[in-house]
Amino acid sequence: MKYLNKVFVLTLCFLLVSCAAPDVEHYQGTSPEFNFKQFFSGKLKAYGVVQDYKGELTRKLVVDMNASWEGNKGTIEEDFVYDDGETQRRVWHITLNDDNTLTGTASDVLGIAQGKSSGSVFHWTYSLVLEVDDSEIEVDFDDWMYLVTQSRLINRTAIDKFGVEVGEVTLVIEKVE
């Protein structure tokens, strides 16, 4: 019986560890170094797709962005155009902190977005109100940005409801010269 208890505890620990998400600190020392203010400055353009919980494509989108800074306070204006003609606008108000963390707010974000960069990676989380079929639902965004070059990054966002992934957004974001 003791043996079975040990096996059960070890199995449970293995399952918990295998479900854990990576920490942004894992990417310390990777390059190119992600500098949020440097990348999100000026005009940017994003191209992306939205997938449902099964991985099926549900939408395509293009986003025009304009980012400006006054010291450690930034504004990122995002204008979304979806393949079905829907448009959306989000304006982020960002505060950069000395320890590579940042906070952000936007009109459709519940509370405050929290983020941190390490090496070539930036990670942040926030809750958002989404309009779906003429109703609003609260979801959590787990947003990972991977800097590929100083002018291009890949952004993968898991969309969760009650801790279960219900969708995913993948974007390629490029600085516009």
Steps between C-alpha positions, in 0.01 A plus 500: 500500500786742580645430157170591330478825699853595391422420137180705522679801651784481246252473212302795633818710533605407146161603362507832682852581380426398142202738491700798625559783255853624438615803694623801301828483697571173317590714195760715678808537283322424171540747218414734349420680827133602518468870582126571517531877458742469209289244312162660569595844375363666188290318241456121503289253306376158609358209301327218678253221544252399769441132569235333715560239772533227235767693310265584214546837331211733584627842388786685338601851594729792425592755765645847444678631810650830602707522819637810671685567824555774755765369736381166637134561404384374164190486286443226243205554265381180330254501208377149417340397169362145485438302183122522553520883491472558876723774636616558854718756678698453819720764661752373750646724771832347602732567793854359486677420825875485566491123563384404143139476614216704363135565565233587251138603483246532218126563496409134442764360737376406845741625762867535414708298257828380654806422292871431511780451248807281523746438220316497168159428655220710646208347692190664636158403624171683518126450501288637220134537412430345157183543298384163369165449327343820638613430856804582709723244670799540726811309394862490610784566255839336548712694256855397393710710261817358347736754342636347178689807374511860625214578259284183519341288770260208528218532751307198628204558728304228675141601577369329814158482664484343848859378454422310178645615167213599270700665223832629379624806313824494303647823364810607314573860597740710290636850536403719206794694358 
